[in-house]
Amino acid sequence: MLPNVLVINGDGTDISLMKEENIGSMDAVISVTNSDEKNLLCALLAKRLGAKRVIARADRPDYADLFEIVGVDVAISPIQATVNEVLKFTMGIGIESLVPIEGEKGKIIELSDIVRNVDVIIPGGNHMILPDDKVVIFALPSALPAVEELFS
């Protein structure tokens, strides 16, 4: 689907593979494994081999700044990206607070509005969630059973 993109499904820390694929000539290298450490190593290796720009996924949001301090051009945290997208959608419709959980492992966003179809409702103690309403919940994994029970 991306004709000018080379996707390497291999070990990004394998120097021979990286040289064989001519990583040093790339405009950008993006490392998105499920390991923060491997993403950091791959990005730094690609940068060392000459890639113009390196981008790495950092699942731990507190690592994103560290990645950039040691030489990664852009570190992306999926958690922070999700929060940013929700904030784009909800800005101006009642965000009351944004609270970090356990040093940025998650965030609690408190909204003072309900979006129902195209209407924005400022909830009071008598409002109910209706069947066609959309509910977005941010919760730590340990809280999921209680959340599921509320909506069963």
N, CA, C and O atoms as a GROMACS GRO file, in nm:
protein
  608
    1MET      N    1   0.082  -0.120   0.000
    1MET     CA    2   0.000   0.000   0.000
    1MET      C    3   0.086   0.127   0.000
    1MET      O    4   0.040   0.233  -0.041
    2LEU      N    5   0.210   0.116   0.045
    2LEU     CA    6   0.300   0.231   0.048
    2LEU      C    7   0.418   0.202  -0.046
    2LEU      O    8   0.516   0.140  -0.004
    3PRO      N    9   0.409   0.244  -0.171
    3PRO     CA   10   0.508   0.203  -0.270
    3PRO      C   11   0.651   0.249  -0.243
    3PRO      O   12   0.745   0.183  -0.286
    4ASN      N   13   0.670   0.359  -0.173
    4ASN     CA   14   0.805   0.409  -0.148
    4ASN      C   15   0.854   0.380  -0.007
    4ASN      O   16   0.943   0.448   0.044
    5VAL      N   17   0.794   0.279   0.057
    5VAL     CA   18   0.829   0.243   0.194
    5VAL      C   19   0.884   0.101   0.197
    5VAL      O   20   0.825   0.009   0.142
    6LEU      N   21   0.998   0.086   0.263
    6LEU     CA   22   1.057  -0.046   0.284
    6LEU      C   23   1.020  -0.090   0.425
    6LEU      O   24   1.053  -0.022   0.522
    7VAL      N   25   0.952  -0.203   0.436
    7VAL     CA   26   0.918  -0.258   0.567
    7VAL      C   27   1.007  -0.378   0.590
    7VAL      O   28   1.008  -0.473   0.512
    8ILE      N   29   1.082  -0.373   0.699
    8ILE     CA   30   1.171  -0.484   0.733
    8ILE      C   31   1.109  -0.558   0.850
    8ILE      O   32   1.090  -0.501   0.958
    9ASN      N   33   1.079  -0.684   0.829
    9ASN     CA   34   1.026  -0.766   0.936
    9ASN      C   35   1.141  -0.855   0.983
    9ASN      O   36   1.150  -0.972   0.948
   10GLY      N   37   1.227  -0.795   1.062
   10GLY     CA   38   1.345  -0.867   1.110
   10GLY      C   39   1.396  -0.800   1.235
   10GLY      O   40   1.332  -0.711   1.291
   11ASP      N   41   1.511  -0.842   1.279
   11ASP     CA   42   1.571  -0.789   1.400
   11ASP      C   43   1.643  -0.659   1.370
   11ASP      O   44   1.748  -0.658   1.306
   12GLY      N   45   1.586  -0.548   1.416
   12GLY     CA   46   1.643  -0.416   1.391
   12GLY      C   47   1.773  -0.390   1.465
   12GLY      O   48   1.836  -0.286   1.446
   13THR      N   49   1.815  -0.484   1.548
   13THR     CA   50   1.943  -0.469   1.615
   13THR      C   51   2.051  -0.555   1.549
   13THR      O   52   2.165  -0.562   1.596
   14ASP      N   53   2.014  -0.620   1.439
   14ASP     CA   54   2.109  -0.704   1.363
   14ASP      C   55   2.184  -0.612   1.266
   14ASP      O   56   2.129  -0.571   1.163
   15ILE      N   57   2.307  -0.580   1.299
   15ILE     CA   58   2.386  -0.485   1.219
   15ILE      C   59   2.399  -0.532   1.075
   15ILE      O   60   2.389  -0.450   0.983
   16SER      N   61   2.421  -0.662   1.053
   16SER     CA   62   2.434  -0.714   0.915
   16SER      C   63   2.307  -0.689   0.835
   16SER      O   64   2.314  -0.646   0.720
   17LEU      N   65   2.192  -0.716   0.896
   17LEU     CA   66   2.064  -0.694   0.828
   17LEU      C   67   2.045  -0.547   0.796
   17LEU      O   68   2.003  -0.511   0.686
   18MET      N   69   2.076  -0.462   0.892
   18MET     CA   70   2.058  -0.318   0.871
   18MET      C   71   2.148  -0.267   0.759
   18MET      O   72   2.105  -0.184   0.678
   19LYS      N   73   2.271  -0.315   0.754
   19LYS     CA   74   2.362  -0.273   0.646
   19LYS      C   75   2.315  -0.330   0.512
   19LYS      O   76   2.320  -0.262   0.410
   20GLU      N   77   2.271  -0.456   0.513
   20GLU     CA   78   2.222  -0.521   0.390
   20GLU      C   79   2.104  -0.445   0.330
   20GLU      O   80   2.091  -0.434   0.208
   21GLU      N   81   2.017  -0.392   0.418
   21GLU     CA   82   1.899  -0.318   0.372
   21GLU      C   83   1.931  -0.170   0.348
   21GLU      O   84   1.842  -0.092   0.315
   22ASN      N   85   2.059  -0.133   0.363
   22ASN     CA   86   2.106   0.002   0.336
   22ASN      C   87   2.030   0.108   0.420
   22ASN      O   88   1.987   0.211   0.368
   23ILE      N   89   2.015   0.079   0.547
   23ILE     CA   90   1.943   0.167   0.640
   23ILE      C   91   2.003   0.307   0.642
   23ILE      O   92   1.930   0.405   0.659
   24GLY      N   93   2.132   0.317   0.624
   24GLY     CA   94   2.199   0.448   0.627
   24GLY      C   95   2.152   0.544   0.521
   24GLY      O   96   2.170   0.665   0.535
   25SER      N   97   2.092   0.493   0.414
   25SER     CA   98   2.045   0.582   0.306
   25SER      C   99   1.898   0.623   0.323
   25SER      O  100   1.844   0.696   0.240
   26MET      N  101   1.835   0.577   0.428
   26MET     CA  102   1.692   0.604   0.447
   26MET      C  103   1.667   0.746   0.497
   26MET      O  104   1.745   0.802   0.575
   27ASP      N  105   1.557   0.803   0.450
   27ASP     CA  106   1.515   0.935   0.500
   27ASP      C  107   1.466   0.924   0.643
   27ASP      O  108   1.489   1.014   0.724
   28ALA      N  109   1.397   0.815   0.674
   28ALA     CA  110   1.346   0.795   0.810
   28ALA      C  111   1.339   0.647   0.840
   28ALA      O  112   1.310   0.566   0.752
   29VAL      N  113   1.367   0.613   0.963
   29VAL     CA  114   1.354   0.476   1.012
   29VAL      C  115   1.262   0.483   1.134
   29VAL      O  116   1.283   0.562   1.225
   30ILE      N  117   1.160   0.398   1.132
   30ILE     CA  118   1.063   0.396   1.241
   30ILE      C  119   1.068   0.258   1.305
   30ILE      O  120   1.050   0.157   1.238
   31SER      N  121   1.093   0.255   1.435
   31SER     CA  122   1.103   0.129   1.508
   31SER      C  123   0.981   0.115   1.599
   31SER      O  124   0.960   0.196   1.689
   32VAL      N  125   0.902   0.009   1.573
   32VAL     CA  126   0.774  -0.006   1.645
   32VAL      C  127   0.753  -0.150   1.695
   32VAL      O  128   0.645  -0.206   1.677
   33THR      N  129   0.854  -0.208   1.756
   33THR     CA  130   0.835  -0.342   1.814
   33THR      C  131   0.760  -0.327   1.945
   33THR      O  132   0.724  -0.216   1.985
   34ASN      N  133   0.736  -0.438   2.012
   34ASN     CA  134   0.668  -0.431   2.142
   34ASN      C  135   0.768  -0.422   2.258
   34ASN      O  136   0.733  -0.448   2.373
   35SER      N  137   0.892  -0.384   2.227
   35SER     CA  138   0.995  -0.370   2.329
   35SER      C  139   1.057  -0.231   2.321
   35SER      O  140   1.117  -0.195   2.220
   36ASP      N  141   1.042  -0.153   2.427
   36ASP     CA  142   1.101  -0.020   2.430
   36ASP      C  143   1.252  -0.026   2.409
   36ASP      O  144   1.308   0.055   2.335
   37GLU      N  145   1.316  -0.121   2.474
   37GLU     CA  146   1.461  -0.132   2.465
   37GLU      C  147   1.505  -0.162   2.322
   37GLU      O  148   1.601  -0.102   2.272
   38LYS      N  149   1.436  -0.254   2.257
   38LYS     CA  150   1.471  -0.290   2.119
   38LYS      C  151   1.445  -0.172   2.025
   38LYS      O  152   1.523  -0.147   1.932
   39ASN      N  153   1.336  -0.099   2.048
   39ASN     CA  154   1.307   0.019   1.966
   39ASN      C  155   1.417   0.123   1.979
   39ASN      O  156   1.458   0.184   1.880
   40LEU      N  157   1.465   0.144   2.102
   40LEU     CA  158   1.572   0.241   2.125
   40LEU      C  159   1.699   0.197   2.054
   40LEU      O  160   1.762   0.276   1.984
   41LEU      N  161   1.737   0.070   2.072
   41LEU     CA  162   1.860   0.020   2.008
   41LEU      C  163   1.851   0.028   1.856
   41LEU      O  164   1.947   0.069   1.791
   42CYS      N  165   1.738  -0.012   1.801
   42CYS     CA  166   1.721  -0.008   1.654
   42CYS      C  167   1.732   0.136   1.603
   42CYS      O  168   1.799   0.161   1.503
   43ALA      N  169   1.665   0.227   1.671
   43ALA     CA  170   1.668   0.367   1.627
   43ALA      C  171   1.809   0.424   1.634
   43ALA      O  172   1.854   0.492   1.541
   44LEU      N  173   1.879   0.398   1.745
   44LEU     CA  174   2.014   0.452   1.759
   44LEU      C  175   2.111   0.389   1.660
   44LEU      O  176   2.200   0.456   1.609
   45LEU      N  177   2.093   0.259   1.632
   45LEU     CA  178   2.176   0.194   1.532
   45LEU      C  179   2.151   0.254   1.394
   45LEU      O  180   2.245   0.284   1.321
   46ALA      N  181   2.025   0.272   1.359
   46ALA     CA  182   1.992   0.330   1.229
   46ALA      C  183   2.051   0.471   1.216
   46ALA      O  184   2.103   0.507   1.111
   47LYS      N  185   2.043   0.548   1.324
   47LYS     CA  186   2.100   0.684   1.323
   47LYS      C  187   2.251   0.677   1.304
   47LYS      O  188   2.308   0.754   1.227
   48ARG      N  189   2.315   0.585   1.375
   48ARG     CA  190   2.461   0.569   1.366
   48ARG      C  191   2.504   0.527   1.225
   48ARG      O  192   2.610   0.566   1.178
   49LEU      N  193   2.419   0.446   1.159
   49LEU     CA  194   2.450   0.400   1.023
   49LEU      C  195   2.420   0.506   0.918
   49LEU      O  196   2.451   0.487   0.800
   50GLY      N  197   2.359   0.618   0.959
   50GLY     CA  198   2.340   0.729   0.865
   50GLY      C  199   2.197   0.766   0.831
   50GLY      O  200   2.176   0.858   0.751
   51ALA      N  201   2.098   0.699   0.887
   51ALA     CA  202   1.958   0.736   0.858
   51ALA      C  203   1.938   0.882   0.898
   51ALA      O  204   1.986   0.927   1.002
   52LYS      N  205   1.866   0.956   0.814
   52LYS     CA  206   1.848   1.099   0.839
   52LYS      C  207   1.764   1.128   0.963
   52LYS      O  208   1.794   1.220   1.039
   53ARG      N  209   1.660   1.049   0.983
   53ARG     CA  210   1.568   1.072   1.094
   53ARG      C  211   1.526   0.938   1.151
   53ARG      O  212   1.497   0.845   1.075
   54VAL      N  213   1.521   0.927   1.284
   54VAL     CA  214   1.477   0.802   1.347
   54VAL      C  215   1.362   0.832   1.444
   54VAL      O  216   1.364   0.930   1.518
   55ILE      N  217   1.264   0.743   1.440
   55ILE     CA  218   1.144   0.755   1.522
   55ILE      C  219   1.127   0.622   1.594
   55ILE      O  220   1.141   0.516   1.533
   56ALA      N  221   1.097   0.628   1.724
   56ALA     CA  222   1.083   0.504   1.801
   56ALA      C  223   0.959   0.509   1.887
   56ALA      O  224   0.924   0.612   1.945
   57ARG      N  225   0.893   0.396   1.895
   57ARG     CA  226   0.778   0.380   1.985
   57ARG      C  227   0.831   0.357   2.126
   57ARG      O  228   0.923   0.278   2.147
   58ALA      N  229   0.771   0.428   2.223
   58ALA     CA  230   0.806   0.411   2.364
   58ALA      C  231   0.677   0.386   2.440
   58ALA      O  232   0.602   0.480   2.467
   59ASP      N  233   0.652   0.261   2.475
   59ASP     CA  234   0.527   0.229   2.546
   59ASP      C  235   0.521   0.296   2.682
   59ASP      O  236   0.414   0.335   2.728
   60ARG      N  237   0.635   0.310   2.747
   60ARG     CA  238   0.637   0.382   2.874
   60ARG      C  239   0.653   0.530   2.844
   60ARG      O  240   0.758   0.572   2.794
   61PRO      N  241   0.551   0.612   2.873
   61PRO     CA  242   0.558   0.754   2.839
   61PRO      C  243   0.679   0.825   2.899
   61PRO      O  244   0.731   0.919   2.839
   62ASP      N  245   0.725   0.781   3.016
   62ASP     CA  246   0.841   0.846   3.076
   62ASP      C  247   0.970   0.816   2.999
   62ASP      O  248   1.070   0.884   3.019
   63TYR      N  249   0.969   0.715   2.913
   63TYR     CA  250   1.085   0.687   2.829
   63TYR      C  251   1.096   0.780   2.709
   63TYR      O  252   1.205   0.802   2.657
   64ALA      N  253   0.984   0.835   2.664
   64ALA     CA  254   0.984   0.917   2.542
   64ALA      C  255   1.087   1.029   2.552
   64ALA      O  256   1.165   1.048   2.458
   65ASP      N  257   1.088   1.103   2.660
   65ASP     CA  258   1.186   1.211   2.677
   65ASP      C  259   1.328   1.157   2.679
   65ASP      O  260   1.418   1.217   2.622
   66LEU      N  261   1.348   1.044   2.747
   66LEU     CA  262   1.481   0.984   2.754
   66LEU      C  263   1.531   0.944   2.615
   66LEU      O  264   1.648   0.966   2.582
   67PHE      N  265   1.443   0.884   2.535
   67PHE     CA  266   1.482   0.844   2.399
   67PHE      C  267   1.534   0.965   2.322
   67PHE      O  268   1.636   0.956   2.253
   68GLU      N  269   1.464   1.076   2.333
   68GLU     CA  270   1.504   1.196   2.259
   68GLU      C  271   1.632   1.256   2.315
   68GLU      O  272   1.712   1.311   2.239
   69ILE      N  273   1.654   1.246   2.445
   69ILE     CA  274   1.777   1.298   2.505
   69ILE      C  275   1.900   1.224   2.451
   69ILE      O  276   2.004   1.286   2.428
   70VAL      N  277   1.888   1.092   2.430
   70VAL     CA  278   2.004   1.014   2.386
   70VAL      C  279   2.019   1.007   2.234
   70VAL      O  280   2.112   0.942   2.185
   71GLY      N  281   1.930   1.072   2.158
   71GLY     CA  282   1.954   1.080   2.014
   71GLY      C  283   1.842   1.038   1.921
   71GLY      O  284   1.856   1.053   1.800
   72VAL      N  285   1.732   0.986   1.973
   72VAL     CA  286   1.618   0.953   1.887
   72VAL      C  287   1.550   1.086   1.848
   72VAL      O  288   1.526   1.170   1.935
   73ASP      N  289   1.521   1.103   1.721
   73ASP     CA  290   1.462   1.230   1.676
   73ASP      C  291   1.320   1.250   1.731
   73ASP      O  292   1.286   1.359   1.778
   74VAL      N  293   1.239   1.144   1.724
   74VAL     CA  294   1.103   1.153   1.775
   74VAL      C  295   1.069   1.023   1.845
   74VAL      O  296   1.085   0.915   1.788
   75ALA      N  297   1.023   1.034   1.969
   75ALA     CA  298   0.976   0.917   2.044
   75ALA      C  299   0.826   0.932   2.061
   75ALA      O  300   0.777   1.036   2.106
   76ILE      N  301   0.753   0.828   2.025
   76ILE     CA  302   0.607   0.832   2.030
   76ILE      C  303   0.557   0.735   2.135
   76ILE      O  304   0.593   0.618   2.135
   77SER      N  305   0.474   0.786   2.226
   77SER     CA  306   0.411   0.704   2.328
   77SER      C  307   0.266   0.680   2.287
   77SER      O  308   0.190   0.776   2.274
   78PRO      N  309   0.225   0.553   2.266
   78PRO     CA  310   0.086   0.526   2.229
   78PRO      C  311  -0.014   0.580   2.331
   78PRO      O  312  -0.121   0.627   2.294
   79ILE      N  313   0.022   0.573   2.460
   79ILE     CA  314  -0.068   0.624   2.563
   79ILE      C  315  -0.087   0.774   2.546
   79ILE      O  316  -0.199   0.824   2.548
   80GLN      N  317   0.025   0.846   2.530
   80GLN     CA  318   0.016   0.991   2.514
   80GLN      C  319  -0.055   1.027   2.385
   80GLN      O  320  -0.131   1.124   2.381
   81ALA      N  321  -0.032   0.950   2.279
   81ALA     CA  322  -0.100   0.977   2.152
   81ALA      C  323  -0.251   0.960   2.166
   81ALA      O  324  -0.328   1.038   2.111
   82THR      N  325  -0.293   0.857   2.240
   82THR     CA  326  -0.436   0.835   2.264
   82THR      C  327  -0.496   0.950   2.342
   82THR      O  328  -0.603   1.001   2.307
   83VAL      N  329  -0.429   0.991   2.448
   83VAL     CA  330  -0.478   1.103   2.528
   83VAL      C  331  -0.488   1.228   2.442
   83VAL      O  332  -0.588   1.301   2.450
   84ASN      N  333  -0.386   1.254   2.361
   84ASN     CA  334  -0.389   1.372   2.275
   84ASN      C  335  -0.506   1.370   2.177
   84ASN      O  336  -0.569   1.473   2.154
   85GLU      N  337  -0.535   1.252   2.120
   85GLU     CA  338  -0.647   1.241   2.027
   85GLU      C  339  -0.780   1.266   2.098
   85GLU      O  340  -0.868   1.334   2.045
   86VAL      N  341  -0.795   1.212   2.218
   86VAL     CA  342  -0.918   1.235   2.295
   86VAL      C  343  -0.930   1.383   2.328
   86VAL      O  344  -1.039   1.440   2.320
   87LEU      N  345  -0.819   1.445   2.366
   87LEU     CA  346  -0.823   1.587   2.397
   87LEU      C  347  -0.862   1.670   2.275
   87LEU      O  348  -0.938   1.766   2.288
   88LYS      N  349  -0.811   1.634   2.156
   88LYS     CA  350  -0.850   1.706   2.034
   88LYS      C  351  -1.000   1.697   2.012
   88LYS      O  352  -1.064   1.795   1.975
   89PHE      N  353  -1.055   1.578   2.037
   89PHE     CA  354  -1.198   1.555   2.016
   89PHE      C  355  -1.282   1.630   2.119
   89PHE      O  356  -1.390   1.679   2.087
   90THR      N  357  -1.233   1.637   2.242
   90THR     CA  358  -1.315   1.690   2.350
   90THR      C  359  -1.283   1.834   2.390
   90THR      O  360  -1.359   1.893   2.467
   91MET      N  361  -1.174   1.892   2.341
   91MET     CA  362  -1.138   2.028   2.382
   91MET      C  363  -1.255   2.122   2.359
   91MET      O  364  -1.316   2.122   2.252
   92GLY      N  365  -1.284   2.199   2.458
   92GLY     CA  366  -1.392   2.296   2.446
   92GLY      C  367  -1.527   2.239   2.483
   92GLY      O  368  -1.625   2.313   2.484
   93ILE      N  369  -1.536   2.110   2.513
   93ILE     CA  370  -1.666   2.057   2.552
   93ILE      C  371  -1.662   2.003   2.693
   93ILE      O  372  -1.724   1.901   2.723
   94GLY      N  373  -1.589   2.072   2.780
   94GLY     CA  374  -1.604   2.045   2.922
   94GLY      C  375  -1.499   1.965   2.992
   94GLY      O  376  -1.532   1.896   3.089
   95ILE      N  377  -1.372   1.968   2.951
   95ILE     CA  378  -1.271   1.897   3.027
   95ILE      C  379  -1.253   1.970   3.159
   95ILE      O  380  -1.220   2.088   3.162
   96GLU      N  381  -1.275   1.899   3.268
   96GLU     CA  382  -1.262   1.956   3.402
   96GLU      C  383  -1.122   1.933   3.457
   96GLU      O  384  -1.067   2.020   3.524
   97SER      N  385  -1.065   1.816   3.429
   97SER     CA  386  -0.931   1.790   3.482
   97SER      C  387  -0.863   1.681   3.401
   97SER      O  388  -0.928   1.600   3.335
   98LEU      N  389  -0.731   1.681   3.408
   98LEU     CA  390  -0.648   1.579   3.344
   98LEU      C  391  -0.547   1.536   3.448
   98LEU      O  392  -0.457   1.613   3.484
   99VAL      N  393  -0.560   1.413   3.498
   99VAL     CA  394  -0.481   1.368   3.612
   99VAL      C  395  -0.392   1.251   3.570
   99VAL      O  396  -0.442   1.151   3.519
  100PRO      N  397  -0.259   1.262   3.591
  100PRO     CA  398  -0.172   1.147   3.560
  100PRO      C  399  -0.189   1.036   3.664
  100PRO      O  400  -0.214   1.062   3.781
  101ILE      N  401  -0.173   0.911   3.617
  101ILE     CA  402  -0.183   0.794   3.704
  101ILE      C  403  -0.048   0.726   3.705
  101ILE      O  404   0.010   0.701   3.599
  102GLU      N  405   0.003   0.695   3.821
  102GLU     CA  406   0.128   0.622   3.838
  102GLU      C  407   0.238   0.672   3.746
  102GLU      O  408   0.290   0.596   3.663
  103GLY      N  409   0.272   0.798   3.759
  103GLY     CA  410   0.384   0.853   3.680
  103GLY      C  411   0.365   0.838   3.532
  103GLY      O  412   0.455   0.790   3.464
  104GLU      N  413   0.250   0.878   3.479
  104GLU     CA  414   0.223   0.881   3.335
  104GLU      C  415   0.186   0.747   3.273
  104GLU      O  416   0.182   0.738   3.151
  105LYS      N  417   0.159   0.642   3.353
  105LYS     CA  418   0.118   0.515   3.293
  105LYS      C  419  -0.024   0.525   3.237
  105LYS      O  420  -0.065   0.441   3.157
  106GLY      N  421  -0.095   0.625   3.277
  106GLY     CA  422  -0.229   0.648   3.227
  106GLY      C  423  -0.275   0.784   3.272
  106GLY      O  424  -0.205   0.852   3.346
  107LYS      N  425  -0.392   0.824   3.228
  107LYS     CA  426  -0.447   0.952   3.269
  107LYS      C  427  -0.596   0.936   3.292
  107LYS      O  428  -0.662   0.856   3.226
  108ILE      N  429  -0.646   1.015   3.384
  108ILE     CA  430  -0.790   1.021   3.405
  108ILE      C  431  -0.836   1.154   3.348
  108ILE      O  432  -0.784   1.259   3.386
  109ILE      N  433  -0.930   1.150   3.259
  109ILE     CA  434  -0.986   1.272   3.203
  109ILE      C  435  -1.128   1.284   3.254
  109ILE      O  436  -1.211   1.195   3.234
  110GLU      N  437  -1.156   1.394   3.321
  110GLU     CA  438  -1.290   1.417   3.373
  110GLU      C  439  -1.362   1.513   3.280
  110GLU      O  440  -1.316   1.625   3.256
  111LEU      N  441  -1.474   1.470   3.228
  111LEU     CA  442  -1.553   1.554   3.138
  111LEU      C  443  -1.678   1.601   3.209
  111LEU      O  444  -1.734   1.530   3.292
  112SER      N  445  -1.721   1.722   3.176
  112SER     CA  446  -1.845   1.770   3.237
  112SER      C  447  -1.959   1.769   3.137
  112SER      O  448  -2.068   1.818   3.167
  113ASP      N  449  -1.937   1.713   3.018
  113ASP     CA  450  -2.042   1.708   2.915
  113ASP      C  451  -2.068   1.566   2.871
  113ASP      O  452  -1.982   1.478   2.886
  114ILE      N  453  -2.186   1.542   2.817
  114ILE     CA  454  -2.221   1.417   2.750
  114ILE      C  455  -2.248   1.454   2.605
  114ILE      O  456  -2.323   1.548   2.577
  115VAL      N  457  -2.188   1.380   2.513
  115VAL     CA  458  -2.216   1.404   2.371
  115VAL      C  459  -2.313   1.295   2.327
  115VAL      O  460  -2.280   1.177   2.329
  116ARG      N  461  -2.431   1.338   2.289
  116ARG     CA  462  -2.536   1.245   2.247
  116ARG      C  463  -2.582   1.290   2.110
  116ARG      O  464  -2.640   1.398   2.096
  117ASN      N  465  -2.556   1.207   2.010
  117ASN     CA  466  -2.580   1.245   1.870
  117ASN      C  467  -2.499   1.370   1.842
  117ASN      O  468  -2.376   1.365   1.847
  118VAL      N  469  -2.564   1.482   1.813
  118VAL     CA  470  -2.491   1.606   1.789
  118VAL      C  471  -2.509   1.705   1.904
  118VAL      O  472  -2.458   1.817   1.898
  119ASP      N  473  -2.580   1.663   2.008
  119ASP     CA  474  -2.607   1.752   2.121
  119ASP      C  475  -2.502   1.733   2.230
  119ASP      O  476  -2.456   1.622   2.256
  120VAL      N  477  -2.465   1.845   2.291
  120VAL     CA  478  -2.376   1.842   2.405
  120VAL      C  479  -2.460   1.873   2.528
  120VAL      O  480  -2.528   1.976   2.534
  121ILE      N  481  -2.455   1.782   2.627
  121ILE     CA  482  -2.536   1.794   2.748
  121ILE      C  483  -2.443   1.812   2.867
  121ILE      O  484  -2.349   1.735   2.886
  122ILE      N  485  -2.469   1.914   2.948
  122ILE     CA  486  -2.394   1.929   3.072
  122ILE      C  487  -2.468   1.846   3.176
  122ILE      O  488  -2.581   1.879   3.214
  123PRO      N  489  -2.406   1.737   3.222
  123PRO     CA  490  -2.478   1.643   3.309
  123PRO      C  491  -2.499   1.696   3.451
  123PRO      O  492  -2.419   1.773   3.504
  124GLY      N  493  -2.608   1.653   3.507
  124GLY     CA  494  -2.638   1.678   3.647
  124GLY      C  495  -2.662   1.544   3.713
  124GLY      O  496  -2.641   1.440   3.650
  125GLY      N  497  -2.704   1.543   3.835
  125GLY     CA  498  -2.724   1.419   3.908
  125GLY      C  499  -2.836   1.333   3.855
  125GLY      O  500  -2.846   1.216   3.892
  126ASN      N  501  -2.923   1.387   3.768
  126ASN     CA  502  -3.038   1.311   3.717
  126ASN      C  503  -3.016   1.254   3.578
  126ASN      O  504  -3.104   1.185   3.527
  127HIS      N  505  -2.902   1.281   3.514
  127HIS     CA  506  -2.879   1.232   3.378
  127HIS      C  507  -2.844   1.084   3.379
  127HIS      O  508  -2.782   1.034   3.473
  128MET      N  509  -2.884   1.016   3.272
  128MET     CA  510  -2.854   0.874   3.258
  128MET      C  511  -2.784   0.851   3.125
  128MET      O  512  -2.803   0.926   3.029
  129ILE      N  513  -2.703   0.745   3.119
  129ILE     CA  514  -2.642   0.703   2.994
  129ILE      C  515  -2.748   0.621   2.920
  129ILE      O  516  -2.802   0.525   2.974
  130LEU      N  517  -2.775   0.662   2.796
  130LEU     CA  518  -2.878   0.595   2.717
  130LEU      C  519  -2.815   0.492   2.625
  130LEU      O  520  -2.694   0.496   2.601
  131PRO      N  521  -2.895   0.399   2.572
  131PRO     CA  522  -2.840   0.290   2.490
  131PRO      C  523  -2.755   0.335   2.371
  131PRO      O  524  -2.657   0.267   2.340
  132ASP      N  525  -2.787   0.444   2.305
  132ASP     CA  526  -2.708   0.487   2.188
  132ASP      C  527  -2.595   0.583   2.223
  132ASP      O  528  -2.522   0.625   2.134
  133ASP      N  529  -2.579   0.619   2.351
  133ASP     CA  530  -2.470   0.706   2.392
  133ASP      C  531  -2.338   0.633   2.377
  133ASP      O  532  -2.332   0.511   2.388
  134LYS      N  533  -2.233   0.709   2.351
  134LYS     CA  534  -2.098   0.654   2.343
  134LYS      C  535  -2.026   0.684   2.473
  134LYS      O  536  -2.031   0.797   2.522
  135VAL      N  537  -1.959   0.584   2.528
  135VAL     CA  538  -1.888   0.600   2.655
  135VAL      C  539  -1.743   0.560   2.632
  135VAL      O  540  -1.715   0.451   2.583
  136VAL      N  541  -1.652   0.649   2.667
  136VAL     CA  542  -1.509   0.621   2.659
  136VAL      C  543  -1.458   0.616   2.801
  136VAL      O  544  -1.478   0.710   2.878
  137ILE      N  545  -1.391   0.507   2.836
  137ILE     CA  546  -1.344   0.489   2.973
  137ILE      C  547  -1.194   0.464   2.970
  137ILE      O  548  -1.144   0.378   2.897
  138PHE      N  549  -1.122   0.540   3.051
  138PHE     CA  550  -0.980   0.515   3.072
  138PHE      C  551  -0.967   0.448   3.207
  138PHE      O  552  -1.009   0.503   3.309
  139ALA      N  553  -0.910   0.330   3.209
  139ALA     CA  554  -0.899   0.257   3.335
  139ALA      C  555  -0.771   0.174   3.335
  139ALA      O  556  -0.725   0.127   3.230
  140LEU      N  557  -0.717   0.157   3.452
  140LEU     CA  558  -0.604   0.065   3.466
  140LEU      C  559  -0.657  -0.077   3.454
  140LEU      O  560  -0.773  -0.102   3.487
  141PRO      N  561  -0.575  -0.171   3.408
  141PRO     CA  562  -0.621  -0.309   3.392
  141PRO      C  563  -0.685  -0.367   3.518
  141PRO      O  564  -0.780  -0.445   3.509
  142SER      N  565  -0.636  -0.330   3.634
  142SER     CA  566  -0.691  -0.384   3.758
  142SER      C  567  -0.834  -0.338   3.784
  142SER      O  568  -0.907  -0.402   3.859
  143ALA      N  569  -0.876  -0.227   3.722
  143ALA     CA  570  -1.011  -0.174   3.743
  143ALA      C  571  -1.112  -0.226   3.641
  143ALA      O  572  -1.232  -0.203   3.656
  144LEU      N  573  -1.066  -0.294   3.537
  144LEU     CA  574  -1.156  -0.337   3.430
  144LEU      C  575  -1.272  -0.426   3.478
  144LEU      O  576  -1.384  -0.406   3.431
  145PRO      N  577  -1.251  -0.522   3.568
  145PRO     CA  578  -1.365  -0.603   3.612
  145PRO      C  579  -1.477  -0.519   3.675
  145PRO      O  580  -1.595  -0.544   3.651
  146ALA      N  581  -1.441  -0.420   3.754
  146ALA     CA  582  -1.542  -0.333   3.816
  146ALA      C  583  -1.613  -0.249   3.711
  146ALA      O  584  -1.734  -0.228   3.720
  147VAL      N  585  -1.539  -0.200   3.612
  147VAL     CA  586  -1.600  -0.121   3.504
  147VAL      C  587  -1.696  -0.208   3.423
  147VAL      O  588  -1.807  -0.165   3.392
  148GLU      N  589  -1.652  -0.328   3.389
  148GLU     CA  590  -1.739  -0.419   3.313
  148GLU      C  591  -1.866  -0.450   3.390
  148GLU      O  592  -1.974  -0.460   3.331
  149GLU      N  593  -1.856  -0.466   3.521
  149GLU     CA  594  -1.973  -0.494   3.602
  149GLU      C  595  -2.073  -0.378   3.598
  149GLU      O  596  -2.194  -0.399   3.597
  150LEU      N  597  -2.022  -0.256   3.598
  150LEU     CA  598  -2.109  -0.139   3.592
  150LEU      C  599  -2.193  -0.137   3.463
  150LEU      O  600  -2.306  -0.089   3.464
  151PHE      N  601  -2.137  -0.188   3.354
  151PHE     CA  602  -2.204  -0.180   3.226
  151PHE      C  603  -2.268  -0.312   3.181
  151PHE      O  604  -2.309  -0.325   3.066
  152SER      N  605  -2.276  -0.410   3.271
  152SER     CA  606  -2.337  -0.537   3.232
  152SER      C  607  -2.485  -0.540   3.264
  152SER      O  608  -2.553  -0.639   3.238
   0.00000   0.00000   0.00000
